[in-house]
């Protein structure tokens, strides 16, 4: 996006976002990613496992756990490809900020309502064969239990018929949880899981609400098992069945 006169977030068309984000990412992604890896590796002793589970090409939904503002840049730094992200519409203020967010793969979404333009933009990203990051828990959460998932990731996977790659991020809540402004030097681990096949759809390409909920629950349990494993390896207490947290 030209830094001269940015469009209002509501006026940004999916195809424009796709083109502008991709062109800039091709130029800057390599350098920005390597710099981020170096910083995260030194400060957080950040270690990544399973990176090859992200397909090297084609559309895919990346579904990480979400406990910190560190999660988004860490997923991007650990990935093998430039990624695209939902970004809260408040970030699209002023020409320079808007240009940077779009260059880094973001496109606007309202958090206070169902934003159909954002869903159209997400589908356009997937139709263009790009990887899309969707935090299935929604906003940042706290604690050891994976909260009930929103159906957005399942709906997009069903609609576009693309796989979902779960990602467990351990240690970021200790490093920079909700309300913490300055990151602490705590060990962080990221684990990329094996891709999950998209939900089955009927002859008209549709999936029932029950089907979406079942898929979301399956994804939740996969993320829980991965999250428990990575937290345990970091010496962090894990959720145990029967605990009331986020049931």
C-alpha positions, 0 to 999 in steps of 0.5 A, a space after each residue: 500500500 502506498 504510504 501517501 493516502 491509505 484506504 480505510 480498513 473497510 475499503 481494503 479489498 481482499 485482492 489488493 491486500 493479497 497482492 500488496 502483502 505478498 510483493 513486499 513480503 518477497 522482498 523483506 521476509 528473508 531479512 526480517 525473519 532471520 533478524 527475529 529468529 536471532 533476537 528470539 533465540 538469544 533473549 528467549 532461548 526460543 526453540 522450534 520443532 516440527 517446522 517441516 509440518 508446514 507444507 512448503 507450498 499451497 494454502 493452509 491454515 495455521 492454528 496456534 495457541 495464544 497466551 501472549 503478544 509474542 505469539 504472532 511474531 514468533 510463529 512468523 519467525 519460525 515458519 518456512 514461508 511468509 504468513 498472512 494474519 488477521 489484524 485488529 482494525 485499530 492497527 490500521 491508523 495512518 499511512 505508515 502504520 497501515 503500510 507496515 501492517 499490510 507489508 507484514 501480511 496483515 488485513 483488518 478485522 473487527 473484534 466486536 462483530 462478525 466481519 464478513 469482509 475479513 472472512 472474504 479476505 481470508 478466503 482470498 488469501 487461501 484461494 491464492 495458495 497462501 498460509 493463513 494464521 488463525 488463532 482459534 481461541 480468539 483473543 489471548 487467553 491465560 492458563 493451562 487449559 485450551 479454551 473452547 475454540 471459535 469456529 472460524 478456523 473450522 469454517 475457513 478450512 471447510 469452505 476452502 478445503 485446506 488442511 489445518 496445522 496446529 502449533 503449540 507455543 509454550 512459555 510465552 505467558 511466563 515471558 509476556 502474559 496479559 498485562 505485562 509490558 516488558 518481555 521477560 527472558 524466559 525460555 519459549 518453545 514452539 511445536 508445529 503439529 502434523 496437518 489435519 485434513 479439512 472438515 468433510 462437506 456435503 455435495 453443496 460444499 457445506 458443513 453443519 454447525 454440529 460438524 463445525 463444532 465437532 471439528 473445533 473440539 477435535 482441534 482443541 484436543 490436539 492443541 491441548 495435548 501438544 500444549 501440555 507436552 511443550 509446557 511440561 518440557 519447560 517445567 510448567 504445570 499442565 492442565 489435568 482433566 477434572 480441573 474447572 479451568 476453561 471447561 
